[in-house]
Amino acid sequence: MAAERSPSQVTLRPARLDDASSLAALAIEVWVGTYLRLGVNAQFADYVFGELTPTRFRELLQMPSETFIVSQNLEGIDGFIRISDGPRPPNGPGSAVEIATLYVQPRHHGRGLGKALLQAGLRRCFELGGDAPWLTTNAQNSAAIAFYQDQGFLVTGQTHFRIGAEAYLNEVLTYWGGGR
């Protein structure tokens, strides 16, 4: 996939191995800002520093089953989508292609980056044979759920995201087409 411009002048390109530290920093910013509303405890900090690291992103970027597409501006990466080929939905219908992550820096919300990344990600899902890709999002993240529903996803089940002994309710959403 070559770099492309969407109608809103978003530059999208495939992620490169040298993007690993930028992806990790962006993931930490979005994850902490989205999910740690009441403070940071050791369990959450350990998760962030264990999973959202440059080393982990370098590993993922080298896996043939993983596709990363980034939104690039003049200064650097301001968003990315990760597609995983192979995982089946935890429950409910869907293809064996997951939209594992879609993150946009909060200060860049409202510019069409999320929609452009999602559309590019859906094209990749279809290339992989995933006619009904799926994703999960925290059940309390009503803004994300509304965004995905607006783009043609339906809530098709529930699962839990686990960190240590804790479980957090997540909605499973499956793409059925349409969207605005």
Accessible surface in RSA format (square Angstrom, percent):
REM  Atomic radii and reference values for relative SASA: ProtOr
REM  Chains: A
REM  Algorithm: Lee & Richards
REM  Probe-radius: 1.40
REM  Slices: 20
REM RES _ NUM      All-atoms   Total-Side   Main-Chain    Non-polar    All polar
REM                ABS   REL    ABS   REL    ABS   REL    ABS   REL    ABS   REL
RES MET A   1   112.43  58.2  43.17  28.6  69.26 164.9  45.02  38.3  67.42  89.3
RES ALA A   2    83.69  77.0  62.97  97.2  20.72  47.1  72.57 102.2  11.12  29.5
RES ALA A   3    66.34  61.0  38.29  59.1  28.05  63.8  38.55  54.3  27.79  73.6
RES GLU A   4    59.13  33.9  52.49  39.7   6.64  15.8  29.14  56.4  29.99  24.5
RES ARG A   5   151.00  63.4 120.68  61.5  30.32  72.2  40.44  55.3 110.56  67.0
RES SER A   6    18.68  15.8  12.38  16.5   6.30  14.5  16.62  35.4   2.06   2.9
RES PRO A   7   139.38 101.6 106.32  96.9  33.06 120.2 118.38  97.7  21.00 130.5
RES SER A   8    61.45  51.9  32.88  43.9  28.56  65.8  41.19  87.7  20.25  28.4
RES GLN A   9   119.80  67.0 106.47  77.8  13.33  31.7  52.15 111.0  67.65  51.3
RES VAL A  10     4.75   3.1   1.82   1.7   2.93   7.0   4.75   4.1   0.00   0.0
RES THR A  11    26.33  18.7  24.57  24.9   1.76   4.2  21.05  28.3   5.28   8.0
RES LEU A  12     1.39   0.8   1.39   1.0   0.00   0.0   1.39   1.0   0.00   0.0
RES ARG A  13    22.82   9.6  22.82  11.6   0.00   0.0  18.84  25.8   3.98   2.4
RES PRO A  14    48.46  35.3  46.62  42.5   1.84   6.7  46.62  38.5   1.84  11.4
RES ALA A  15    19.80  18.2   0.15   0.2  19.65  44.7   0.15   0.2  19.65  52.0
RES ARG A  16   124.81  52.4 118.71  60.5   6.10  14.5  65.34  89.3  59.47  36.0
RES LEU A  17    85.63  47.7  75.82  54.2   9.80  24.6  75.96  53.3   9.67  26.0
RES ASP A  18   108.29  75.9  75.94  75.6  32.35  76.5  50.38 118.6  57.92  57.8
RES ASP A  19     7.40   5.2   7.13   7.1   0.27   0.6   0.27   0.6   7.13   7.1
RES ALA A  20     0.95   0.9   0.83   1.3   0.12   0.3   0.83   1.2   0.12   0.3
RES SER A  21    63.65  53.8  58.28  77.8   5.37  12.4  32.52  69.2  31.13  43.6
RES SER A  22    50.39  42.6  41.35  55.2   9.05  20.8  13.65  29.1  36.74  51.5
RES LEU A  23     0.00   0.0   0.00   0.0   0.00   0.0   0.00   0.0   0.00   0.0
RES ALA A  24     2.34   2.2   2.34   3.6   0.00   0.0   2.34   3.3   0.00   0.0
RES ALA A  25    63.83  58.7  52.55  81.1  11.28  25.7  58.49  82.4   5.34  14.1
RES LEU A  26     6.14   3.4   3.32   2.4   2.82   7.1   5.51   3.9   0.63   1.7
RES ALA A  27     0.37   0.3   0.37   0.6   0.00   0.0   0.37   0.5   0.00   0.0
RES ILE A  28    50.23  28.6  50.23  37.4   0.00   0.0  50.23  36.2   0.00   0.0
RES GLU A  29    58.55  33.6  45.76  34.6  12.79  30.4  39.43  76.3  19.12  15.6
RES VAL A  30    13.04   8.6  12.53  11.3   0.51   1.2  12.86  11.2   0.18   0.5
RES TRP A  31    13.51   5.4  13.51   6.5   0.00   0.0   7.00   3.7   6.51  10.6
RES VAL A  32    49.43  32.5  48.43  43.8   1.00   2.4  48.43  42.1   1.00   2.7
RES GLY A  33    43.09  53.1   0.00   N/A  43.09  53.1  33.29  91.4   9.80  21.9
RES THR A  34    38.54  27.4  29.93  30.3   8.61  20.5  14.70  19.7  23.83  36.0
RES TYR A  35    72.71  33.9  50.60  28.8  22.11  57.5  33.17  24.9  39.54  48.7
RES LEU A  36    20.70  11.5   1.55   1.1  19.15  48.1   3.41   2.4  17.30  46.5
RES ARG A  37   182.27  76.5 147.05  75.0  35.22  83.8  61.15  83.6 121.12  73.4
RES LEU A  38   185.20 103.1 145.58 104.2  39.62  99.6 152.21 106.9  32.99  88.8
RES GLY A  39    44.14  54.4   0.00   N/A  44.14  54.4  34.84  95.6   9.30  20.8
RES VAL A  40    98.80  65.0  62.79  56.8  36.01  86.8  63.54  55.2  35.25  95.6
RES ASN A  41    78.07  53.8  69.62  67.3   8.45  20.3  41.39  99.6  36.67  35.4
RES ALA A  42    74.27  68.3  61.24  94.5  13.03  29.6  67.07  94.4   7.21  19.1
RES GLN A  43    60.25  33.7  50.12  36.6  10.14  24.1  26.56  56.5  33.69  25.6
RES PHE A  44    31.76  15.9  31.76  19.7   0.00   0.0  31.76  19.3   0.00   0.0
RES ALA A  45    25.30  23.3  23.05  35.6   2.25   5.1  25.30  35.6   0.00   0.0
RES ASP A  46   101.70  71.2  90.50  90.1  11.20  26.5  30.45  71.7  71.25  71.1
RES TYR A  47    48.54  22.7  40.16  22.9   8.38  21.8  27.58  20.7  20.96  25.8
RES VAL A  48     4.92   3.2   4.92   4.5   0.00   0.0   4.92   4.3   0.00   0.0
RES PHE A  49   145.76  72.9 130.32  80.7  15.44  40.2 130.99  79.4  14.77  42.3
RES GLY A  50    48.67  60.0   0.00   N/A  48.67  60.0  30.15  82.7  18.51  41.5
RES GLU A  51    78.71  45.2  75.49  57.1   3.22   7.7  12.72  24.6  65.99  53.9
RES LEU A  52    18.05  10.1  17.54  12.5   0.51   1.3  17.54  12.3   0.51   1.4
RES THR A  53    30.02  21.4  29.32  29.7   0.70   1.7  26.08  35.0   3.94   6.0
RES PRO A  54    50.36  36.7  50.36  45.9   0.00   0.0  50.36  41.6   0.00   0.0
RES THR A  55    77.98  55.5  77.88  79.0   0.10   0.2  51.51  69.2  26.48  40.0
RES ARG A  56    79.76  33.5  78.54  40.0   1.23   2.9  19.25  26.3  60.52  36.7
RES PHE A  57     9.91   5.0   9.91   6.1   0.00   0.0   9.91   6.0   0.00   0.0
RES ARG A  58    96.02  40.3  96.02  48.9   0.00   0.0  31.14  42.6  64.88  39.3
RES GLU A  59    85.13  48.9  79.42  60.1   5.71  13.6  37.98  73.5  47.15  38.5
RES LEU A  60     8.71   4.9   8.71   6.2   0.00   0.0   8.71   6.1   0.00   0.0
RES LEU A  61    35.39  19.7   8.15   5.8  27.25  68.5   8.88   6.2  26.51  71.3
RES GLN A  62   118.44  66.2  88.68  64.8  29.76  70.8  33.73  71.8  84.71  64.2
RES MET A  63    82.79  42.9  78.58  52.0   4.21  10.0  78.38  66.6   4.42   5.9
RES PRO A  64   135.06  98.4 100.87  91.9  34.19 124.3 115.17  95.1  19.88 123.6
RES SER A  65    41.21  34.8  35.28  47.1   5.93  13.7  29.53  62.9  11.68  16.4
RES GLU A  66    25.81  14.8  11.57   8.8  14.24  33.9   0.00   0.0  25.81  21.1
RES THR A  67    27.06  19.2  23.14  23.5   3.92   9.3  22.16  29.8   4.91   7.4
RES PHE A  68     9.00   4.5   1.51   0.9   7.49  19.5   1.51   0.9   7.49  21.4
RES ILE A  69     1.56   0.9   1.56   1.2   0.00   0.0   1.56   1.1   0.00   0.0
RES VAL A  70     0.00   0.0   0.00   0.0   0.00   0.0   0.00   0.0   0.00   0.0
RES SER A  71     1.11   0.9   1.11   1.5   0.00   0.0   0.00   0.0   1.11   1.6
RES GLN A  72    51.38  28.7  44.94  32.8   6.43  15.3  20.72  44.1  30.65  23.2
RES ASN A  73    44.77  30.9  32.23  31.1  12.54  30.2  29.96  72.1  14.81  14.3
RES LEU A  74   186.41 103.8 151.76 108.6  34.65  87.1 154.80 108.7  31.61  85.1
RES GLU A  75   169.24  97.2 133.44 101.0  35.80  85.2  58.48 113.1 110.76  90.4
RES GLY A  76    23.13  28.5   0.00   N/A  23.13  28.5  22.82  62.6   0.31   0.7
RES ILE A  77    21.40  12.2   3.80   2.8  17.60  42.4   3.80   2.7  17.60  47.8
RES ASP A  78     1.15   0.8   1.15   1.1   0.00   0.0   0.08   0.2   1.07   1.1
RES GLY A  79     0.00   0.0   0.00   N/A   0.00   0.0   0.00   0.0   0.00   0.0
RES PHE A  80     0.85   0.4   0.85   0.5   0.00   0.0   0.85   0.5   0.00   0.0
RES ILE A  81     0.05   0.0   0.05   0.0   0.00   0.0   0.05   0.0   0.00   0.0
RES ARG A  82    47.39  19.9  47.39  24.2   0.00   0.0   0.60   0.8  46.79  28.4
RES ILE A  83     0.13   0.1   0.04   0.0   0.10   0.2   0.04   0.0   0.10   0.3
RES SER A  84     3.64   3.1   3.64   4.9   0.00   0.0   3.16   6.7   0.47   0.7
RES ASP A  85    58.30  40.8  47.23  47.0  11.07  26.2   3.73   8.8  54.57  54.4
RES GLY A  86    44.69  55.1   0.00   N/A  44.69  55.1  28.91  79.3  15.78  35.4
RES PRO A  87    50.39  36.7  39.59  36.1  10.81  39.3  49.92  41.2   0.48   3.0
RES ARG A  88   156.60  65.7 140.39  71.6  16.21  38.6  62.12  84.9  94.47  57.3
RES PRO A  89    18.50  13.5   4.24   3.9  14.26  51.8   4.24   3.5  14.26  88.6
RES PRO A  90    69.19  50.4  27.71  25.3  41.48 150.8  39.89  32.9  29.30 182.1
RES ASN A  91    67.88  46.8  59.71  57.7   8.16  19.7  37.66  90.6  30.21  29.2
RES GLY A  92    44.26  54.6   0.00   N/A  44.26  54.6  18.17  49.9  26.09  58.4
RES PRO A  93    65.59  47.8  53.09  48.4  12.50  45.4  64.88  53.6   0.71   4.4
RES GLY A  94    20.26  25.0   0.00   N/A  20.26  25.0   2.94   8.1  17.33  38.8
RES SER A  95    14.26  12.0   6.39   8.5   7.86  18.1  12.69  27.0   1.57   2.2
RES ALA A  96    30.22  27.8  26.35  40.7   3.87   8.8  26.35  37.1   3.87  10.3
RES VAL A  97     4.12   2.7   4.12   3.7   0.00   0.0   4.12   3.6   0.00   0.0
RES GLU A  98    30.65  17.6  30.65  23.2   0.00   0.0   0.00   0.0  30.65  25.0
RES ILE A  99     4.75   2.7   1.40   1.0   3.36   8.1   1.40   1.0   3.36   9.1
RES ALA A 100    33.40  30.7   5.50   8.5  27.89  63.5   5.63   7.9  27.76  73.5
RES THR A 101    23.70  16.9  17.64  17.9   6.06  14.4  11.48  15.4  12.22  18.5
RES LEU A 102    27.29  15.2   6.72   4.8  20.57  51.7   6.72   4.7  20.57  55.4
RES TYR A 103    35.75  16.7  34.66  19.7   1.09   2.8  19.85  14.9  15.91  19.6
RES VAL A 104    13.52   8.9   9.05   8.2   4.47  10.8   9.05   7.9   4.47  12.1
RES GLN A 105    24.65  13.8  24.65  18.0   0.00   0.0   0.00   0.0  24.65  18.7
RES PRO A 106    67.24  49.0  56.30  51.3  10.94  39.8  56.61  46.7  10.63  66.0
RES ARG A 107   164.96  69.3 127.25  64.9  37.71  89.8  72.33  98.9  92.63  56.1
RES HIS A 108    32.36  17.7  32.01  22.3   0.35   0.9  23.86  24.6   8.50   9.9
RES HIS A 109   117.58  64.3  94.84  65.9  22.74  58.2  67.12  69.2  50.46  58.7
RES GLY A 110    87.79 108.3   0.00   N/A  87.79 108.3  42.34 116.2  45.45 101.8
RES ARG A 111   112.69  47.3  96.12  49.0  16.57  39.5  55.45  75.8  57.24  34.7
RES GLY A 112    31.85  39.3   0.00   N/A  31.85  39.3  24.87  68.3   6.98  15.6
RES LEU A 113     3.08   1.7   1.69   1.2   1.39   3.5   1.69   1.2   1.39   3.7
RES GLY A 114    15.97  19.7   0.00   N/A  15.97  19.7  10.47  28.7   5.50  12.3
RES LYS A 115    86.97  42.4  85.61  52.5   1.36   3.2  49.13  44.2  37.83  40.3
RES ALA A 116    12.09  11.1   3.05   4.7   9.04  20.6  10.66  15.0   1.43   3.8
RES LEU A 117     0.00   0.0   0.00   0.0   0.00   0.0   0.00   0.0   0.00   0.0
RES LEU A 118     0.00   0.0   0.00   0.0   0.00   0.0   0.00   0.0   0.00   0.0
RES GLN A 119    63.11  35.3  62.51  45.7   0.60   1.4  23.39  49.8  39.72  30.1
RES ALA A 120     4.17   3.8   0.82   1.3   3.34   7.6   1.23   1.7   2.93   7.8
RES GLY A 121     0.00   0.0   0.00   N/A   0.00   0.0   0.00   0.0   0.00   0.0
RES LEU A 122     3.42   1.9   3.42   2.4   0.00   0.0   3.42   2.4   0.00   0.0
RES ARG A 123   112.89  47.4 110.55  56.4   2.34   5.6  65.42  89.4  47.47  28.8
RES ARG A 124    69.26  29.1  68.29  34.8   0.97   2.3  14.26  19.5  55.00  33.3
RES CYS A 125     0.00   0.0   0.00   0.0   0.00   0.0   0.00   0.0   0.00   0.0
RES PHE A 126    91.70  45.9  74.03  45.9  17.67  46.0  76.32  46.3  15.37  44.0
RES GLU A 127   128.04  73.5  87.42  66.1  40.63  96.7  45.90  88.8  82.14  67.1
RES LEU A 128    48.89  27.2  21.25  15.2  27.64  69.5  26.85  18.9  22.03  59.3
RES GLY A 129    60.67  74.8   0.00   N/A  60.67  74.8  35.95  98.7  24.72  55.4
RES GLY A 130     0.38   0.5   0.00   N/A   0.38   0.5   0.38   1.0   0.00   0.0
RES ASP A 131   115.28  80.7  99.38  98.9  15.90  37.6  40.02  94.2  75.26  75.1
RES ALA A 132    10.00   9.2  10.00  15.4   0.00   0.0  10.00  14.1   0.00   0.0
RES PRO A 133     0.00   0.0   0.00   0.0   0.00   0.0   0.00   0.0   0.00   0.0
RES TRP A 134    11.13   4.5  11.13   5.4   0.00   0.0  11.13   5.9   0.00   0.0
RES LEU A 135     3.35   1.9   3.35   2.4   0.00   0.0   3.35   2.4   0.00   0.0
RES THR A 136    48.25  34.3  27.48  27.9  20.77  49.5   5.41   7.3  42.84  64.8
RES THR A 137    10.28   7.3   7.17   7.3   3.11   7.4   5.68   7.6   4.60   7.0
RES ASN A 138    27.44  18.9  26.55  25.7   0.89   2.1   3.25   7.8  24.19  23.4
RES ALA A 139    27.60  25.4   9.58  14.8  18.02  41.0   9.68  13.6  17.91  47.5
RES GLN A 140   166.46  93.1 138.62 101.3  27.85  66.3  49.10 104.5 117.36  89.0
RES ASN A 141    34.26  23.6  26.80  25.9   7.46  18.0  11.70  28.2  22.56  21.8
RES SER A 142    83.30  70.4  77.27 103.1   6.04  13.9  45.49  96.9  37.81  53.0
RES ALA A 143    79.13  72.8  63.73  98.4  15.40  35.0  72.89 102.6   6.25  16.5
RES ALA A 144    22.12  20.3  15.70  24.2   6.43  14.6  21.50  30.3   0.62   1.6
RES ILE A 145    23.62  13.4  23.62  17.6   0.00   0.0  23.62  17.0   0.00   0.0
RES ALA A 146    57.00  52.4  50.96  78.6   6.04  13.7  53.29  75.0   3.71   9.8
RES PHE A 147    61.01  30.5  53.87  33.4   7.13  18.6  60.29  36.6   0.72   2.0
RES TYR A 148    18.24   8.5  18.24  10.4   0.00   0.0   3.46   2.6  14.79  18.2
RES GLN A 149    86.91  48.6  70.96  51.9  15.95  38.0  19.15  40.8  67.77  51.4
RES ASP A 150    50.52  35.4  43.11  42.9   7.41  17.5  14.59  34.3  35.93  35.8
RES GLN A 151    10.30   5.8   9.06   6.6   1.24   3.0   0.31   0.7  10.00   7.6
RES GLY A 152     8.99  11.1   0.00   N/A   8.99  11.1   7.88  21.6   1.12   2.5
RES PHE A 153     1.16   0.6   0.00   0.0   1.16   3.0   0.00   0.0   1.16   3.3
RES LEU A 154   100.16  55.8 100.16  71.7   0.00   0.0 100.16  70.3   0.00   0.0
RES VAL A 155    64.83  42.7  39.37  35.6  25.46  61.4  39.37  34.2  25.46  69.1
RES THR A 156    34.04  24.2   9.84  10.0  24.20  57.7  19.96  26.8  14.07  21.3
RES GLY A 157    18.50  22.8   0.00   N/A  18.50  22.8  17.12  47.0   1.38   3.1
RES GLN A 158    84.36  47.2  77.33  56.5   7.03  16.7  23.14  49.3  61.22  46.4
RES THR A 159    31.64  22.5  24.68  25.0   6.96  16.6  14.07  18.9  17.57  26.6
RES HIS A 160    88.13  48.2  68.73  47.8  19.40  49.6  39.33  40.5  48.80  56.8
RES PHE A 161    75.01  37.5  70.14  43.4   4.87  12.7  75.01  45.5   0.00   0.0
RES ARG A 162   155.46  65.3 133.03  67.8  22.43  53.4  53.58  73.2 101.88  61.7
RES ILE A 163    10.94   6.2   7.88   5.9   3.07   7.4  10.94   7.9   0.00   0.0
RES GLY A 164    68.11  84.0   0.00   N/A  68.11  84.0  37.96 104.2  30.15  67.5
RES ALA A 165   104.40  96.0  62.74  96.8  41.65  94.8  74.80 105.3  29.60  78.4
RES GLU A 166    86.54  49.7  85.12  64.4   1.42   3.4  12.02  23.3  74.52  60.8
RES ALA A 167    44.05  40.5  17.89  27.6  26.16  59.5  17.89  25.2  26.16  69.3
RES TYR A 168    66.37  31.0  63.44  36.1   2.92   7.6  58.71  44.1   7.65   9.4
RES LEU A 169    71.82  40.0  62.73  44.9   9.09  22.9  62.73  44.1   9.09  24.5
RES ASN A 170    11.24   7.8  11.24  10.9   0.00   0.0   0.33   0.8  10.91  10.5
RES GLU A 171    26.25  15.1  26.25  19.9   0.00   0.0   1.90   3.7  24.34  19.9
RES VAL A 172     0.00   0.0   0.00   0.0   0.00   0.0   0.00   0.0   0.00   0.0
RES LEU A 173     0.00   0.0   0.00   0.0   0.00   0.0   0.00   0.0   0.00   0.0
RES THR A 174     0.00   0.0   0.00   0.0   0.00   0.0   0.00   0.0   0.00   0.0
RES TYR A 175    26.69  12.5  26.54  15.1   0.15   0.4   6.77   5.1  19.92  24.6
RES TRP A 176   127.30  51.1  93.88  45.4  33.42  78.5  96.44  51.4  30.86  50.1
RES GLY A 177    24.41  30.1   0.00   N/A  24.41  30.1  16.30  44.7   8.11  18.2
RES GLY A 178    71.22  87.8   0.00   N/A  71.22  87.8  39.75 109.1  31.48  70.5
RES GLY A 179    41.13  50.7   0.00   N/A  41.13  50.7   7.87  21.6  33.26  74.5
RES ARG A 180   208.14  87.4 167.63  85.5  40.50  96.4  90.25 123.3 117.88  71.4
END  Absolute sums over single chains surface
CHAIN  1 A     9250.5       6911.7       2338.8       5180.1       4070.4
END  Absolute sums over all chains
TOTAL          9250.5       6911.7       2338.8       5180.1       4070.4
